[in-house]
């Protein structure tokens, strides 16, 4: 006797939410990357070159590649973990902003400074500017995820009708 496996709709949506989250992460990452490219909180150094420092470089292109890889990961994780809650605009924006702040705490206050030999959990011009950029990331990622979800729902409604 063969038994069919039943998967809940929430579980079945995880791969779709991961893809939507990846797209949302790239949109948020581009916005945040622009922020870091123009923000120069220390000695006229663009923040994006500080990100390149994670790979021992000062090249802005390397910084962008590292940053977008992180944004892709963060966006995918957003989709997998919070995608079922981020279908509508208002919750998606709130969740995106909170998510951006969490990544600021993890990335800008802890992981990046620890890897660059800088003090961790320190408030300064770099971390202050980075908070703004992380909130831009979260806002754009939340807006994008919700927009994709709503477009997909409309498309599904049209094809089901």
C-alpha positions as CSV (number, residue, x, y, z in Angstrom):
1,X,0.0,0.0,0.0
2,X,1.4,3.4,-1.0
3,X,0.6,6.4,1.2
4,X,0.6,9.9,-0.2
5,X,2.5,12.5,1.8
6,X,0.4,15.5,2.6
7,X,2.1,18.8,2.9
8,X,0.5,21.8,4.6
9,X,-0.1,24.9,2.3
10,X,2.2,26.9,4.6
11,X,5.0,24.4,4.1
12,X,4.4,24.1,0.4
13,X,4.7,27.8,0.0
14,X,8.2,28.0,1.5
15,X,10.1,27.5,-1.8
16,X,7.9,30.2,-3.4
17,X,8.5,32.5,-0.5
18,X,12.2,31.9,-0.7
19,X,12.3,33.0,-4.3
20,X,10.1,36.0,-3.6
21,X,12.4,36.8,-0.6
22,X,15.5,36.5,-2.7
23,X,14.1,39.1,-5.2
24,X,13.0,41.3,-2.3
25,X,16.5,41.0,-0.8
26,X,18.2,42.1,-4.0
27,X,15.9,45.1,-4.3
28,X,16.6,46.0,-0.7
29,X,20.2,45.3,-1.2
30,X,20.5,47.6,-4.1
31,X,18.9,50.4,-2.1
32,X,21.1,49.8,0.8
33,X,24.2,49.4,-1.5
34,X,23.5,52.9,-2.9
35,X,23.2,54.2,0.6
36,X,26.6,52.7,1.5
37,X,28.2,54.0,-1.7
38,X,27.3,57.6,-0.9
39,X,27.6,57.5,2.9
40,X,31.0,58.4,4.1
41,X,30.9,58.5,7.9
42,X,34.6,58.0,8.5
43,X,37.5,59.8,6.8
44,X,35.7,60.2,3.5
45,X,35.6,56.4,3.0
46,X,32.5,54.9,1.4
47,X,30.8,52.3,3.6
48,X,30.7,49.9,0.7
49,X,34.5,49.7,0.7
50,X,34.3,48.7,4.4
51,X,32.2,45.8,3.4
52,X,34.9,44.7,0.9
53,X,37.1,44.6,3.9
54,X,35.4,41.4,4.9
55,X,37.3,39.7,2.1
56,X,40.5,41.8,2.7
57,X,39.8,44.2,-0.1
58,X,39.0,47.9,-0.4
59,X,37.5,47.7,-3.9
60,X,34.0,49.0,-4.2
61,X,33.0,46.3,-6.7
62,X,34.1,43.6,-4.3
63,X,32.1,45.4,-1.6
64,X,29.0,45.4,-3.8
65,X,29.4,41.6,-4.6
66,X,29.8,40.8,-0.9
67,X,26.9,43.1,0.0
68,X,24.5,41.7,-2.6
69,X,25.4,38.1,-1.6
70,X,24.5,39.0,2.0
71,X,21.3,40.7,0.8
72,X,20.3,37.7,-1.2
73,X,20.8,35.4,1.8
74,X,18.9,37.9,4.1
75,X,16.0,38.3,1.6
76,X,15.7,34.5,1.1
77,X,15.6,34.0,4.9
78,X,13.0,36.8,5.2
79,X,10.8,35.0,2.7
80,X,11.2,31.6,4.3
81,X,10.8,32.7,7.9
82,X,8.4,35.7,7.6
83,X,6.9,35.3,4.1
84,X,3.6,33.9,5.4
85,X,3.1,37.0,7.5
86,X,4.3,39.5,4.9
87,X,1.6,39.1,2.2
88,X,-0.1,42.4,2.9
89,X,1.6,45.8,2.7
90,X,1.4,47.1,6.3
91,X,2.7,43.9,8.0
92,X,5.3,43.5,5.3
93,X,6.6,47.1,6.0
94,X,6.7,46.6,9.7
95,X,8.3,43.2,9.5
96,X,10.8,44.5,7.0
97,X,11.9,47.4,9.2
98,X,12.2,45.1,12.2
99,X,14.1,42.6,10.1
100,X,16.5,45.3,8.9
101,X,17.1,46.4,12.4
102,X,17.9,42.8,13.5
103,X,20.4,42.5,10.7
104,X,21.9,45.8,11.7
105,X,22.4,44.5,15.2
106,X,23.8,41.2,14.0
107,X,25.8,42.5,11.0
108,X,26.9,46.1,11.7
109,X,27.2,45.9,15.5
110,X,28.7,42.4,15.8
111,X,29.7,40.3,12.8
112,X,31.4,43.0,10.6
113,X,33.3,44.8,13.3
114,X,34.4,41.5,14.9
115,X,35.8,40.4,11.5
116,X,37.5,43.7,10.8
117,X,39.1,43.9,14.3
118,X,36.9,46.8,15.4
119,X,35.0,47.2,18.7
120,X,31.7,45.3,18.6
121,X,28.3,46.8,19.8
122,X,29.6,50.3,19.6
123,X,27.5,53.3,18.6
124,X,29.4,55.6,16.3
125,X,29.0,57.4,13.0
126,X,29.5,54.2,11.0
127,X,26.9,52.2,13.0
128,X,24.5,55.1,13.0
129,X,24.7,55.4,9.2
130,X,24.5,51.7,8.9
131,X,21.2,51.6,10.9
132,X,19.7,54.0,8.3
133,X,20.9,51.7,5.5
134,X,19.6,48.6,7.2
135,X,16.2,50.2,7.6
136,X,16.2,51.1,3.9
137,X,17.0,47.5,3.2
138,X,14.1,46.3,5.4
139,X,11.6,48.8,4.0
140,X,12.4,48.0,0.4
141,X,12.5,44.2,1.0
142,X,9.2,44.3,2.8
143,X,7.5,46.4,0.1
144,X,8.9,44.3,-2.6
145,X,7.9,41.0,-1.0
146,X,4.4,42.2,-0.4
147,X,4.1,43.6,-4.0
148,X,5.2,40.2,-5.4
149,X,2.8,38.3,-3.2
150,X,-0.1,40.6,-4.1
151,X,0.7,40.3,-7.9
152,X,0.9,36.5,-7.6
153,X,-2.4,36.4,-5.7
154,X,-4.1,38.5,-8.4
155,X,-2.7,36.3,-11.1
156,X,-3.9,33.2,-9.3
157,X,-7.4,34.7,-8.8
158,X,-7.6,35.5,-12.6
159,X,-6.5,32.0,-13.6
160,X,-8.8,30.3,-11.0
161,X,-11.8,32.3,-12.2
